[in-house]
Amino acid sequence: MVLPAQASTHNRLLAALSHDDLARLQPHLEPVTLKMRDVIVEPNTPIAHVYFIEQGIASVIAISPKGERIEVGPVGREGMSGHVVIQDLDRSLNQTLIQVGGSALRMPRAELQSAMDESVSIRSLLLRYTYSASVLVDHTALANGRYGLNERLARWLLMCHDRLDGDDLPITHEFIGLMMGVRRAGMTDALHLLEGVHIIKAIRGHITVRDRIRLEEVAGDCYGAPEAEYARMIGRRADAPRSSMA
């Protein structure tokens, strides 16, 4: 396949590569469509491919032995699935599924690991990404343990908003509750609170962000540190909208 120039590449990791490094990966990148609820990483199963997401959002989900589930972080065009392979591992305990459909460039795990062995600069970039992804997980734990539902919901909506074009988030109340570990009734009440002050508009299966600045005010310190760290580690495209991670 012929990959578009970096300036036109939606995935920010690929866009951050040098011309030579991108050319090294190019023969192994396959465009694929991502559908809602597709599982692209199965827990405790060898990872055959990684996905550099171009459009859409995936959720990385921790699952207990009894089947309790909670999202530990989203992945969009800023990153890739299965980042444990960067550390020469072949599987993860977490599941990664698509929460908003889109597209990606898929690459065999073995080819990516070979490319990292051949290129110090590819390995360096991806290790920086692994660090930034771990910071996001750390701050999800911080949010869950030290912030209220309203702040956590605002943070979650902002992270989705960062990773999508436009202001419409095609996500149901039920799915948000599942990802955040909150009962649907409580999640609906929190959404209604934001809707009542005209920060969002919530209809069946969709949430529209009407006032991002006020949404950031609601999130407060619950949002922003991982996004700033990603920008420091990976860099920010000049045309990137919204947060540093967008």
C-alpha positions as CSV (number, residue, x, y, z in Angstrom):
1,M,0.0,0.0,0.0
2,V,1.0,3.6,-0.3
3,L,0.7,5.5,2.9
4,P,-0.2,9.2,2.6
5,A,2.4,11.8,3.6
6,Q,2.9,12.4,7.3
7,A,1.0,15.8,7.1
8,S,-2.1,13.9,6.0
9,T,-1.8,10.9,8.4
10,H,-4.4,11.0,11.0
11,N,-2.5,8.8,13.5
12,R,-0.2,11.0,15.4
13,L,2.4,8.4,16.2
14,L,2.9,7.7,12.5
15,A,2.9,11.4,11.8
16,A,5.7,11.8,14.3
17,L,8.0,9.4,12.6
18,S,10.8,10.5,10.3
19,H,10.3,9.9,6.6
20,D,12.7,6.9,6.7
21,D,11.1,5.3,9.7
22,L,7.6,5.7,8.2
23,A,8.9,4.1,5.0
24,R,10.3,1.2,7.0
25,L,6.8,0.5,8.4
26,Q,4.8,1.3,5.3
27,P,4.9,-2.1,3.5
28,H,3.4,-3.8,6.6
29,L,0.5,-1.3,7.3
30,E,-2.9,-2.5,6.2
31,P,-6.0,-0.2,6.2
32,V,-8.9,-1.7,8.1
33,T,-12.3,-0.7,9.2
34,L,-13.2,-0.7,12.9
35,K,-16.7,-1.4,13.9
36,M,-18.3,-0.7,17.3
37,R,-17.7,-3.5,19.8
38,D,-14.9,-5.1,17.7
39,V,-12.3,-6.6,20.0
40,I,-8.8,-5.8,18.8
41,V,-6.9,-7.1,21.8
42,E,-8.2,-10.2,23.6
43,P,-7.0,-10.6,27.2
44,N,-4.2,-13.0,27.9
45,T,-4.0,-14.0,24.3
46,P,-1.1,-13.6,21.9
47,I,-1.4,-10.3,20.0
48,A,-1.2,-10.9,16.3
49,H,-1.5,-7.3,15.2
50,V,-1.3,-3.7,16.5
51,Y,-3.7,-1.0,15.3
52,F,-2.6,2.6,14.7
53,I,-6.0,4.2,15.0
54,E,-6.9,6.8,12.3
55,Q,-10.5,7.5,13.3
56,G,-12.7,6.3,16.1
57,I,-12.0,5.3,19.8
58,A,-11.0,2.1,21.5
59,S,-11.3,1.4,25.2
60,V,-8.7,-0.5,27.2
61,I,-10.6,-2.5,29.8
62,A,-9.4,-4.2,32.9
63,I,-11.4,-7.3,33.7
64,S,-11.4,-9.1,37.1
65,P,-11.4,-12.9,37.4
66,K,-15.2,-12.6,38.2
67,G,-15.8,-10.5,35.1
68,E,-16.0,-7.0,36.7
69,R,-15.0,-4.5,34.0
70,I,-13.8,-0.9,34.0
71,E,-12.1,1.3,31.4
72,V,-8.5,2.2,32.3
73,G,-8.0,4.5,29.3
74,P,-9.2,5.3,25.8
75,V,-7.1,5.1,22.6
76,G,-7.7,7.1,19.5
77,R,-5.7,8.7,16.7
78,E,-3.0,9.7,19.3
79,G,-1.9,6.1,19.8
80,M,-2.0,2.4,19.0
81,S,-3.5,-0.8,20.5
82,G,-1.5,-3.5,22.2
83,H,1.3,-1.1,23.3
84,V,2.7,-3.9,25.5
85,V,4.4,-5.3,22.4
86,I,6.7,-2.3,22.5
87,Q,8.2,-3.8,25.7
88,D,8.8,-7.1,23.8
89,L,5.7,-8.7,25.4
90,D,3.2,-10.7,23.3
91,R,0.0,-10.3,25.4
92,S,-1.9,-8.2,27.9
93,L,-4.3,-9.0,30.7
94,N,-6.6,-6.2,29.4
95,Q,-9.1,-6.2,26.6
96,T,-9.3,-3.5,23.9
97,L,-12.5,-3.0,22.1
98,I,-13.9,-0.4,19.8
99,Q,-16.3,2.0,21.4
100,V,-16.7,4.4,18.4
101,G,-16.2,2.9,14.9
102,G,-13.7,4.2,12.5
103,S,-10.5,3.0,10.8
104,A,-6.9,2.0,11.5
105,L,-3.7,0.9,10.0
106,R,-3.0,-2.6,11.1
107,M,0.5,-4.1,11.4
108,P,1.7,-7.6,12.4
109,R,3.3,-7.5,15.9
110,A,6.4,-9.4,14.7
111,E,7.0,-6.8,12.0
112,L,6.7,-3.9,14.4
113,Q,9.1,-5.5,16.9
114,S,11.6,-6.2,14.1
115,A,11.3,-2.5,13.0
116,M,12.1,-1.4,16.6
117,D,15.1,-3.7,16.6
118,E,16.3,-2.1,13.4
119,S,15.6,1.5,14.3
120,V,16.5,3.2,17.5
121,S,14.3,6.2,16.7
122,I,11.2,4.1,16.2
123,R,11.8,2.3,19.5
124,S,12.5,5.6,21.2
125,L,9.2,7.2,20.0
126,L,7.1,4.2,20.9
127,L,8.7,3.9,24.4
128,R,7.8,7.5,25.0
129,Y,4.3,6.7,23.9
130,T,4.2,3.7,26.3
131,Y,5.2,6.1,29.1
132,S,2.4,8.6,28.2
133,A,-0.1,5.8,28.1
134,S,0.9,4.7,31.6
135,V,0.5,8.2,32.8
136,L,-3.1,8.2,31.4
137,V,-3.8,5.0,33.4
138,D,-2.3,6.4,36.5
139,H,-4.5,9.5,36.3
140,T,-7.6,7.4,35.6
141,A,-6.9,5.6,39.0
142,L,-6.4,9.1,40.6
143,A,-9.7,10.3,39.1
144,N,-11.6,7.2,40.3
145,G,-10.2,7.4,43.8
146,R,-10.1,11.1,44.5
147,Y,-12.7,12.9,42.3
148,G,-16.5,12.9,42.2
149,L,-18.7,11.6,39.5
150,N,-19.3,15.0,37.9
151,E,-15.5,15.7,37.5
152,R,-14.9,12.1,36.3
153,L,-17.7,12.3,33.7
154,A,-16.4,15.7,32.4
155,R,-12.9,14.2,32.1
156,W,-14.2,11.2,30.2
157,L,-16.2,13.3,27.8
158,L,-13.2,15.6,27.2
159,M,-11.0,12.6,26.4
160,C,-13.6,11.3,23.9
161,H,-14.0,14.8,22.4
162,D,-10.2,15.0,22.0
163,R,-10.1,11.9,19.9
164,L,-13.0,12.7,17.5
165,D,-13.8,15.3,14.9
166,G,-16.7,17.5,15.6
167,D,-18.7,17.8,18.8
168,D,-21.0,14.8,18.5
169,L,-20.0,11.8,20.6
170,P,-21.9,8.6,19.4
171,I,-22.0,7.0,22.9
172,T,-24.9,5.7,25.0
173,H,-25.5,6.4,28.7
174,E,-25.3,2.7,29.4
175,F,-21.9,2.4,27.8
176,I,-20.5,5.4,29.7
177,G,-21.7,3.8,32.9
178,L,-20.1,0.5,32.1
179,M,-16.8,2.1,31.2
180,M,-16.7,4.3,34.3
181,G,-18.1,1.6,36.7
182,V,-21.2,3.6,37.5
183,R,-24.8,2.5,37.5
184,R,-26.8,3.8,34.6
185,A,-29.2,5.8,36.8
186,G,-26.4,7.6,38.4
187,M,-24.7,8.3,35.1
188,T,-28.0,9.6,33.6
189,D,-28.4,12.0,36.6
190,A,-24.9,13.3,36.0
191,L,-25.4,13.8,32.3
192,H,-28.7,15.6,33.0
193,L,-26.8,18.0,35.4
194,L,-24.4,18.9,32.6
195,E,-27.2,19.2,30.1
196,G,-29.2,21.4,32.5
197,V,-26.5,24.1,32.4
198,H,-26.1,23.8,28.6
199,I,-22.6,22.3,28.6
200,I,-23.8,19.2,26.7
201,K,-26.9,18.0,24.9
202,A,-27.7,14.3,25.5
203,I,-30.1,12.3,23.3
204,R,-30.5,8.6,22.8
205,G,-27.1,7.2,21.7
206,H,-25.4,10.6,21.3
207,I,-23.9,13.3,23.4
208,T,-23.1,16.7,21.9
209,V,-20.5,18.9,23.5
210,R,-21.9,22.5,23.5
211,D,-19.4,24.3,25.7
212,R,-15.9,22.7,26.0
213,I,-14.5,25.5,28.1
214,R,-17.1,25.0,30.8
215,L,-16.7,21.2,30.5
216,E,-13.0,21.7,31.3
217,E,-14.0,23.8,34.3
218,V,-16.2,21.1,35.6
219,A,-13.4,18.5,35.2
220,G,-10.8,20.8,36.9
221,D,-7.5,19.2,37.8
222,C,-9.1,15.8,37.0
223,Y,-8.2,16.5,33.3
224,G,-5.1,17.8,31.5
225,A,-2.0,16.4,33.0
226,P,-1.7,13.2,30.9
227,E,-2.6,15.3,27.8
228,A,0.2,17.8,28.5
229,E,2.6,14.9,29.1
230,Y,1.7,13.3,25.8
231,A,2.4,16.6,24.1
232,R,5.8,16.8,25.8
233,M,6.7,13.2,24.9
234,I,5.3,13.0,21.3
235,G,4.8,16.6,20.2
236,R,1.8,18.3,18.9
237,R,0.8,18.8,15.3
238,A,0.4,22.5,14.4
239,D,-3.2,21.9,13.2
240,A,-4.2,19.7,16.2
241,P,-7.4,21.1,17.7
242,R,-8.6,21.1,21.3
243,S,-6.2,19.5,23.8
244,S,-2.5,18.7,23.3
245,M,-3.5,15.1,22.6
246,A,-6.1,15.8,19.9
